[in-house]
Amino acid sequence: MQRKKFQRKIEDFTCERCGHHAIGDGYTNHCSQCLWSKHVDVHPGDRAAPCGGMMKPVAVEGTTPTYTLLHRCERCGYERRNTVRPADSPETLIAIAKTRR
């Protein structure tokens, strides 16, 4: 039996980096304030990754109106791209865009 690669999970969470309480909508995978994520998925929503490391937002890629965040796991180095959401902090996005990887 083959599992779907994307599994929508509607979950609220408290960011382990900055403490912000995030209201999930099934597509929320990072904190809207500090933009950090957590390495919990092999495929989006499956919660099958054993790592559990914090994923630092290291780059903003793309052009208006479609931007992506590149997250890198601080524990294992795994990288994943995630869509920038309308609720994401513009100030934090700008700060990340100004840094070099």
N, CA, C and O atoms as a MOPAC input file, in Angstrom:
PM7 MOZYME 1SCF
protein

 N      0.82900 1    -1.17900 1     0.00000 1
 C      0.00000 1     0.00000 1     0.00000 1
 C      0.87900 1     1.25000 1     0.00000 1
 O      1.75200 1     1.39800 1     0.85500 1
 N      0.65100 1     2.13900 1    -0.94900 1
 C      1.45700 1     3.34100 1    -1.06500 1
 C      0.80000 1     4.48900 1    -0.31600 1
 O     -0.40000 1     4.71900 1    -0.46100 1
 N      1.57600 1     5.20700 1     0.48100 1
 C      1.06700 1     6.35000 1     1.24300 1
 C      1.11600 1     7.60000 1     0.40100 1
 O      2.00100 1     7.75600 1    -0.44000 1
 N      0.16500 1     8.49900 1     0.62300 1
 C      0.18600 1     9.79300 1    -0.03300 1
 C      1.41300 1    10.55500 1     0.45300 1
 O      1.78300 1    10.47300 1     1.62400 1
 N      2.03400 1    11.29000 1    -0.45100 1
 C      3.20800 1    12.05400 1    -0.05100 1
 C      2.85300 1    13.25100 1     0.80100 1
 O      3.60700 1    13.59700 1     1.71100 1
 N      1.71900 1    13.89900 1     0.53400 1
 C      1.31900 1    15.04400 1     1.33700 1
 C      0.14200 1    14.64700 1     2.21400 1
 O     -0.85800 1    14.11400 1     1.73400 1
 N      0.27700 1    14.91500 1     3.50200 1
 C     -0.80000 1    14.63600 1     4.43900 1
 C     -1.12100 1    15.93000 1     5.17900 1
 O     -0.30300 1    16.43600 1     5.94700 1
 N     -2.30800 1    16.45300 1     4.94300 1
 C     -2.69300 1    17.70900 1     5.59000 1
 C     -2.99300 1    17.45400 1     7.06200 1
 O     -3.85700 1    16.64600 1     7.40300 1
 N     -2.26100 1    18.16000 1     7.93400 1
 C     -2.44900 1    18.06200 1     9.37700 1
 C     -2.74200 1    19.45500 1     9.90700 1
 O     -1.91400 1    20.35800 1     9.78900 1
 N     -3.91500 1    19.62800 1    10.48900 1
 C     -4.26200 1    20.92100 1    11.08400 1
 C     -3.85000 1    20.86200 1    12.54900 1
 O     -4.50800 1    20.22300 1    13.37000 1
 N     -2.75200 1    21.54000 1    12.86100 1
 C     -2.18700 1    21.51200 1    14.21200 1
 C     -1.73400 1    22.90600 1    14.61600 1
 O     -1.04700 1    23.58400 1    13.85100 1
 N     -2.11000 1    23.33200 1    15.79900 1
 C     -1.53700 1    24.53600 1    16.38900 1
 C     -0.24200 1    24.12200 1    17.06400 1
 O     -0.08500 1    22.96100 1    17.44300 1
 N      0.69000 1    25.05500 1    17.21900 1
 C      1.93900 1    24.74000 1    17.91200 1
 C      2.54800 1    25.99400 1    18.50600 1
 O      2.24700 1    27.11300 1    18.09000 1
 N      3.40500 1    25.78500 1    19.48300 1
 C      4.18600 1    26.86800 1    20.05600 1
 C      5.59900 1    26.73000 1    19.51400 1
 O      6.22000 1    25.67500 1    19.64400 1
 N      6.10400 1    27.79000 1    18.91000 1
 C      7.43000 1    27.76100 1    18.30200 1
 C      8.48600 1    27.48900 1    19.36700 1
 O      8.53200 1    28.16000 1    20.39800 1
 N      9.31900 1    26.51200 1    19.10800 1
 C     10.39000 1    26.17500 1    20.05100 1
 C     11.53500 1    27.17500 1    19.99400 1
 O     12.40100 1    27.16900 1    20.86900 1
 N     11.55500 1    28.02400 1    18.99200 1
 C     12.61100 1    29.03100 1    18.85200 1
 C     12.25000 1    30.33500 1    19.57200 1
 O     13.03800 1    30.85400 1    20.36200 1
 N     11.03200 1    30.86600 1    19.28700 1
 C     10.68500 1    32.18800 1    19.82900 1
 C      9.48600 1    32.18500 1    20.76900 1
 O      9.20000 1    33.20100 1    21.40200 1
 N      8.78000 1    31.06100 1    20.87400 1
 C      7.65300 1    30.95800 1    21.78700 1
 C      6.32500 1    31.46000 1    21.23500 1
 O      5.32400 1    31.45000 1    21.95100 1
 N      6.29100 1    31.89700 1    19.98200 1
 C      5.04600 1    32.36700 1    19.36500 1
 C      4.05900 1    31.20900 1    19.24000 1
 O      4.44400 1    30.09800 1    18.87300 1
 N      2.78200 1    31.46900 1    19.54700 1
 C      1.74600 1    30.44400 1    19.38700 1
 C      1.18500 1    30.54400 1    17.97400 1
 O      0.57600 1    31.55200 1    17.61600 1
 N      1.38600 1    29.50900 1    17.17400 1
 C      0.93500 1    29.49100 1    15.78000 1
 C     -0.36400 1    28.72000 1    15.65500 1
 O     -0.51600 1    27.63800 1    16.22200 1
 N     -1.29400 1    29.28200 1    14.91200 1
 C     -2.56400 1    28.62100 1    14.61000 1
 C     -2.39300 1    27.94300 1    13.25200 1
 O     -2.21100 1    28.61000 1    12.23300 1
 N     -2.45300 1    26.62100 1    13.24900 1
 C     -2.24400 1    25.86800 1    12.01600 1
 C     -3.49000 1    25.81500 1    11.14700 1
 O     -4.61600 1    25.88300 1    11.63900 1
 N     -3.26300 1    25.69100 1     9.83000 1
 C     -4.38600 1    25.55800 1     8.89800 1
 C     -4.24700 1    24.31100 1     8.01900 1
 O     -4.98000 1    24.14600 1     7.04400 1
 N     -3.32000 1    23.45700 1     8.36700 1
 C     -3.09300 1    22.25700 1     7.57600 1
 C     -1.94900 1    22.40900 1     6.59800 1
 O     -1.47400 1    21.42300 1     6.03400 1
 N     -1.50300 1    23.63500 1     6.39400 1
 C     -0.36800 1    23.90300 1     5.51200 1
 C      0.73500 1    24.64800 1     6.25900 1
 O      1.79500 1    24.92500 1     5.69800 1
 N      0.48100 1    24.96900 1     7.52200 1
 C      1.44500 1    25.70900 1     8.33700 1
 C      2.60000 1    24.77900 1     8.71400 1
 O      2.39000 1    23.73100 1     9.32700 1
 N      3.81800 1    25.17200 1     8.34300 1
 C      4.95500 1    24.31600 1     8.68200 1
 C      6.11500 1    25.09600 1     9.29000 1
 O      7.19300 1    24.54400 1     9.50900 1
 N      5.89300 1    26.37600 1     9.56100 1
 C      6.92400 1    27.16700 1    10.22000 1
 C      6.26000 1    28.30300 1    10.99000 1
 O      5.11100 1    28.66200 1    10.72900 1
 N      6.99300 1    28.85300 1    11.93000 1
 C      6.51700 1    29.95700 1    12.74600 1
 C      6.39600 1    31.20900 1    11.87400 1
 O      7.30900 1    31.52700 1    11.11300 1
 N      5.28800 1    31.90700 1    11.98300 1
 C      5.08800 1    33.10000 1    11.16100 1
 C      5.88800 1    34.30700 1    11.65400 1
 O      5.99500 1    35.30700 1    10.94400 1
 N      6.44700 1    34.22500 1    12.85600 1
 C      7.21000 1    35.35200 1    13.40700 1
 C      8.71000 1    35.21700 1    13.14200 1
 O      9.31100 1    36.09900 1    12.52900 1
 N      9.31900 1    34.12100 1    13.59700 1
 C     10.76700 1    33.94900 1    13.41100 1
 C     11.08800 1    33.11400 1    12.17000 1
 O     12.23700 1    33.07500 1    11.73100 1
 N     10.08300 1    32.44800 1    11.60500 1
 C     10.15100 1    31.64000 1    10.38800 1
 C     10.94400 1    30.33500 1    10.54300 1
 O     11.25000 1    29.68400 1     9.54500 1
 N     11.27500 1    29.95000 1    11.76500 1
 C     11.93500 1    28.66900 1    12.00000 1
 C     10.91800 1    27.54500 1    11.88000 1
 O      9.71500 1    27.75200 1    12.04500 1
 N     11.42200 1    26.35500 1    11.59000 1
 C     10.58600 1    25.17500 1    11.45200 1
 C     11.21400 1    24.05800 1    12.28800 1
 O     12.18800 1    24.28300 1    13.00600 1
 N     10.65500 1    22.87000 1    12.19000 1
 C     11.20000 1    21.72400 1    12.91000 1
 C     11.21700 1    20.53800 1    11.95700 1
 O     10.26200 1    20.32400 1    11.21000 1
 N     12.29700 1    19.76800 1    11.98000 1
 C     12.46600 1    18.61800 1    11.08100 1
 C     11.68000 1    17.42600 1    11.63200 1
 O     12.21800 1    16.58000 1    12.34500 1
 N     10.39100 1    17.38500 1    11.28100 1
 C      9.52000 1    16.30600 1    11.76800 1
 C      8.93600 1    15.45800 1    10.64300 1
 O      8.38900 1    14.38900 1    10.91300 1
 N      9.03500 1    15.90100 1     9.38700 1
 C      8.40900 1    15.18800 1     8.27500 1
 C      9.42400 1    14.62400 1     7.28600 1
 O     10.45300 1    15.23800 1     7.00500 1
 N      9.10800 1    13.44000 1     6.76800 1
 C      9.79600 1    12.91400 1     5.59900 1
 C      9.07500 1    13.46900 1     4.37800 1
 O      9.69800 1    14.04000 1     3.48300 1
 N      7.75400 1    13.29700 1     4.35200 1
 C      6.87700 1    13.91700 1     3.36600 1
 C      5.97700 1    14.85800 1     4.15200 1
 O      5.57500 1    14.52300 1     5.26700 1
 N      5.64500 1    16.03500 1     3.60200 1
 C      4.85800 1    17.00600 1     4.36800 1
 C      3.64000 1    16.39600 1     5.06600 1
 O      2.77800 1    15.78100 1     4.43800 1
 N      3.60100 1    16.59100 1     6.39000 1
 C      2.47500 1    16.15500 1     7.20600 1
 C      2.55500 1    14.76000 1     7.78000 1
 O      1.69300 1    14.38200 1     8.57300 1
 N      3.57300 1    13.96700 1     7.40600 1
 C      3.58200 1    12.57000 1     7.88200 1
 C      4.19000 1    12.38800 1     9.27200 1
 O      3.99800 1    11.33700 1     9.88300 1
 N      4.90500 1    13.36200 1     9.77700 1
 C      5.54100 1    13.31600 1    11.10300 1
 C      6.41400 1    12.07100 1    11.28200 1
 O      6.48700 1    11.50400 1    12.37300 1
 N      7.07400 1    11.65400 1    10.19600 1
 C      7.85400 1    10.41600 1    10.20400 1
 C      9.36800 1    10.62200 1    10.29400 1
 O     10.10800 1     9.63900 1    10.33500 1
 N      9.84700 1    11.85800 1    10.32600 1
 C     11.29400 1    12.09500 1    10.39800 1
 C     11.77800 1    11.87600 1    11.82800 1
 O     11.24000 1    12.48500 1    12.75300 1
 N     12.76400 1    11.03500 1    12.03000 1
 C     13.25700 1    10.77300 1    13.37900 1
 C     14.15700 1    11.88100 1    13.92900 1
 O     14.43500 1    11.89900 1    15.12800 1
 N     14.61500 1    12.79800 1    13.08700 1
 C     15.59500 1    13.80900 1    13.48900 1
 C     15.07000 1    14.74000 1    14.58600 1
 O     15.61800 1    14.76900 1    15.68800 1
 N     14.02000 1    15.49300 1    14.29200 1
 C     13.45700 1    16.42300 1    15.26500 1
 C     14.26200 1    17.67900 1    15.48900 1
 O     13.97500 1    18.43400 1    16.41800 1
 N     15.28000 1    17.92900 1    14.64900 1
 C     16.10800 1    19.12300 1    14.81300 1
 C     15.37700 1    20.39600 1    14.39700 1
 O     14.38100 1    20.34700 1    13.67500 1
 N     15.88000 1    21.52200 1    14.85700 1
 C     15.32400 1    22.81700 1    14.47800 1
 C     15.85700 1    23.18800 1    13.09300 1
 O     17.03200 1    22.99800 1    12.78100 1
 N     14.94000 1    23.72700 1    12.27000 1
 C     15.29300 1    24.09200 1    10.90500 1
 C     15.33400 1    25.60800 1    10.76200 1
 O     14.31900 1    26.29700 1    10.87000 1
 N     16.52900 1    26.09300 1    10.51800 1
 C     16.78400 1    27.52800 1    10.40900 1
 C     16.40500 1    28.02100 1     9.01400 1
 O     16.74600 1    27.38000 1     8.02100 1
 N     15.70100 1    29.15700 1     8.92700 1
 C     15.43200 1    29.74600 1     7.61200 1
 C     16.71700 1    30.42400 1     7.12300 1
 O     17.17300 1    31.40000 1     7.71900 1
 N     17.29500 1    29.90500 1     6.03900 1
 C     18.60300 1    30.40000 1     5.60300 1
 C     18.55500 1    31.24000 1     4.33500 1
 O     19.52100 1    31.93600 1     4.02100 1
 N     17.44000 1    31.18700 1     3.59600 1
 C     17.35700 1    31.97600 1     2.36600 1
 C     15.91000 1    32.18900 1     1.96700 1
 O     15.03600 1    31.37600 1     2.26800 1
 N     15.67600 1    33.29500 1     1.28500 1
 C     14.39400 1    33.56800 1     0.65000 1
 C     14.67600 1    33.50800 1    -0.84100 1
 O     15.57400 1    34.18400 1    -1.34300 1
 N     13.89600 1    32.68800 1    -1.54800 1
 C     14.10600 1    32.49500 1    -2.98500 1
 C     12.83700 1    32.85200 1    -3.74700 1
 O     11.74500 1    32.86600 1    -3.17800 1
 N     12.98800 1    33.14000 1    -5.04000 1
 C     11.83800 1    33.41500 1    -5.88500 1
 C     11.65200 1    34.89100 1    -6.14400 1
 O     12.49600 1    35.71800 1    -5.80000 1
 N     10.52100 1    35.20200 1    -6.76000 1
 C     10.19400 1    36.58200 1    -7.09600 1
 C      8.73800 1    36.86100 1    -6.73300 1
 O      7.95800 1    35.94000 1    -6.49100 1
 N      8.39200 1    38.12000 1    -6.70000 1
 C      7.03000 1    38.52200 1    -6.37500 1
 C      6.06500 1    37.89000 1    -7.36800 1
 O      6.37200 1    37.90300 1    -8.56000 1
 N      4.95000 1    37.35200 1    -6.98100 1
 C      4.43600 1    37.23000 1    -5.62300 1
 C      4.75600 1    35.87100 1    -4.98400 1
 O      4.26900 1    35.57900 1    -3.89200 1
 N      5.56200 1    35.04400 1    -5.64600 1
 C      5.82000 1    33.70500 1    -5.13700 1
 C      7.23000 1    33.59800 1    -4.56800 1
 O      8.21600 1    33.58900 1    -5.30400 1
 N      7.30100 1    33.51700 1    -3.24100 1
 C      8.58800 1    33.35500 1    -2.57200 1
 C      8.60900 1    32.02600 1    -1.83300 1
 O      7.57300 1    31.50400 1    -1.42200 1
 N      9.80700 1    31.49700 1    -1.67600 1
 C      9.99100 1    30.28500 1    -0.88600 1
 C     11.06900 1    30.52700 1     0.14500 1
 O     11.99700 1    31.30900 1    -0.06600 1
 N     10.92600 1    29.84100 1     1.26200 1
 C     11.95000 1    29.85600 1     2.30800 1
 C     12.75800 1    28.57500 1     2.18600 1
 O     12.19200 1    27.49600 1     2.00600 1
 N     14.05300 1    28.68500 1     2.28000 1
 C     14.90000 1    27.50000 1     2.35300 1
 C     15.24800 1    27.29800 1     3.82200 1
 O     15.85600 1    28.16300 1     4.45200 1
 N     14.85600 1    26.15200 1     4.35500 1
 C     15.16500 1    25.79400 1     5.74000 1
 C     16.27000 1    24.73900 1     5.74500 1
 O     16.28500 1    23.83600 1     4.90900 1
 N     17.19700 1    24.86800 1     6.70100 1
 C     18.27000 1    23.87700 1     6.86600 1
 C     18.24400 1    23.37900 1     8.30900 1
 O     18.27100 1    24.16900 1     9.25300 1
 N     18.19300 1    22.06500 1     8.46300 1
 C     18.17300 1    21.46300 1     9.79400 1
 C     19.52300 1    21.66000 1    10.47600 1
 O     20.56800 1    21.33300 1     9.91400 1
 N     19.48700 1    22.19300 1    11.68000 1
 C     20.72400 1    22.43000 1    12.42200 1
 C     21.32100 1    21.14500 1    12.98600 1
 O     22.49100 1    21.12700 1    13.36700 1
 N     20.54600 1    20.08400 1    13.04500 1
 C     21.04100 1    18.81000 1    13.56700 1
 C     21.66500 1    17.94900 1    12.47100 1
 O     22.77400 1    17.44200 1    12.64000 1
 N     20.95900 1    17.78000 1    11.34000 1
 C     21.43400 1    16.83400 1    10.32100 1
 C     21.78000 1    17.47900 1     8.97600 1
 O     22.33200 1    16.80700 1     8.10500 1
 N     21.46900 1    18.76200 1     8.78800 1
 C     21.80200 1    19.45200 1     7.55000 1
 C     20.78000 1    19.30900 1     6.43000 1
 O     20.96800 1    19.88300 1     5.35800 1
 N     19.70800 1    18.56100 1     6.65000 1
 C     18.66700 1    18.38500 1     5.63500 1
 C     18.08200 1    19.74100 1     5.24700 1
 O     17.88100 1    20.60400 1     6.10100 1
 N     17.81100 1    19.92400 1     3.95700 1
 C     17.23000 1    21.17400 1     3.48700 1
 C     15.86900 1    20.92900 1     2.84900 1
 O     15.66400 1    19.92000 1     2.17300 1
 N     14.94500 1    21.85000 1     3.06500 1
 C     13.60600 1    21.77000 1     2.48100 1
 C     13.13700 1    23.18100 1     2.16200 1
 O     13.39000 1    24.12300 1     2.91300 1
 N     12.44900 1    23.30600 1     1.03300 1
 C     11.85800 1    24.57900 1     0.64100 1
 C     10.39100 1    24.59500 1     1.05300 1
 O      9.68300 1    23.59700 1     0.92200 1
 N      9.95000 1    25.74500 1     1.55200 1
 C      8.57600 1    25.92400 1     2.01000 1
 C      8.04200 1    27.24700 1     1.48100 1
 O      8.77300 1    28.23300 1     1.39100 1
 N      6.77500 1    27.25500 1     1.13800 1
 C      6.13900 1    28.45400 1     0.60500 1
 C      6.00300 1    29.52600 1     1.68500 1
 O      5.61400 1    29.23800 1     2.81600 1
 N      6.32600 1    30.75300 1     1.32300 1
 C      6.10500 1    31.88900 1     2.21200 1
 C      4.60400 1    32.11000 1     2.29400 1
 O      3.90900 1    32.10900 1     1.27700 1
 N      4.11200 1    32.30000 1     3.50500 1
 C      2.67500 1    32.46500 1     3.75500 1
 C      2.34000 1    33.94400 1     3.95600 1
 O      3.20700 1    34.71500 1     4.36700 1
 N      1.10900 1    34.35300 1     3.67900 1
 C      0.72800 1    35.75800 1     3.86000 1
 C      0.94500 1    36.26900 1     5.28800 1
 O      1.22700 1    37.45300 1     5.47500 1
 N      0.82100 1    35.41400 1     6.28100 1
 C      0.98300 1    35.83200 1     7.68300 1
 C      2.44200 1    35.93400 1     8.11600 1
 O      2.72000 1    36.40000 1     9.22100 1
 N      3.38600 1    35.50500 1     7.26400 1
 C      4.80400 1    35.53100 1     7.64700 1
 C      5.29900 1    36.96100 1     7.82200 1
 O      4.93500 1    37.86000 1     7.06400 1
 N      6.13200 1    37.15000 1     8.83200 1
 C      6.66800 1    38.46500 1     9.17100 1
 C      7.50000 1    39.04300 1     8.02400 1
 O      8.53200 1    38.47300 1     7.66900 1
 N      7.06400 1    40.17800 1     7.43300 1
 C      7.84400 1    40.79300 1     6.35400 1
 C      9.23100 1    41.22500 1     6.82800 1
 O     10.20600 1    41.11900 1     6.08400 1
 N      9.31700 1    41.71200 1     8.07100 1
 C     10.61600 1    42.15100 1     8.60500 1
 C     11.59900 1    40.98600 1     8.69100 1
 O     12.77500 1    41.12900 1     8.35700 1
 N     11.10700 1    39.83200 1     9.14100 1
 C     11.98300 1    38.66000 1     9.25500 1
 C     12.37600 1    38.15700 1     7.86600 1
 O     13.52500 1    37.76800 1     7.65400 1
 N     11.43900 1    38.16200 1     6.92300 1
 C     11.75800 1    37.75500 1     5.54300 1
 C     12.84000 1    38.64400 1     4.94400 1
 O     13.77100 1    38.15000 1     4.30800 1
 N     12.72100 1    39.95100 1     5.14500 1
 C     13.72200 1    40.89200 1     4.61800 1
 C     15.08200 1    40.63400 1     5.25300 1
 O     16.10100 1    40.63400 1     4.56200 1
 N     15.10300 1    40.41500 1     6.56500 1
 C     16.37500 1    40.14600 1     7.25300 1
 C     17.04300 1    38.87500 1     6.71600 1
 O     18.25900 1    38.84300 1     6.52700 1
 N     16.25200 1    37.84000 1     6.47300 1
 C     16.81300 1    36.59100 1     5.93400 1
 C     17.30400 1    36.81300 1     4.50600 1
 O     18.36700 1    36.31700 1     4.13400 1
 N     16.53900 1    37.55300 1     3.70400 1
 C     16.92600 1    37.81000 1     2.31100 1
 C     18.24600 1    38.57600 1     2.21900 1
 O     18.98700 1    38.42800 1     1.24600 1
 N     18.53600 1    39.38600 1     3.22400 1
 C     19.77000 1    40.17900 1     3.22600 1
 C     21.00300 1    39.39100 1     3.63600 1
 O     22.12600 1    39.83000 1     3.38800 1
 N     20.81100 1    38.23000 1     4.26100 1
 C     21.96200 1    37.42600 1     4.67800 1
 C     22.41600 1    36.50100 1     3.56900 1
 O     21.64500 1    36.16400 1     2.67000 1
 N     23.64400 1    36.10300 1     3.63600 1
 C     24.19000 1    35.14300 1     2.66000 1
 C     24.29700 1    33.79000 1     3.32900 1
 O     24.56000 1    33.68400 1     4.52700 1
 N     24.09000 1    32.76100 1     2.53100 1
 C     24.16900 1    31.38800 1     3.06100 1
 C     25.56600 1    31.01700 1     3.37300 1
 O     25.82200 1    29.90200 1     3.82600 1

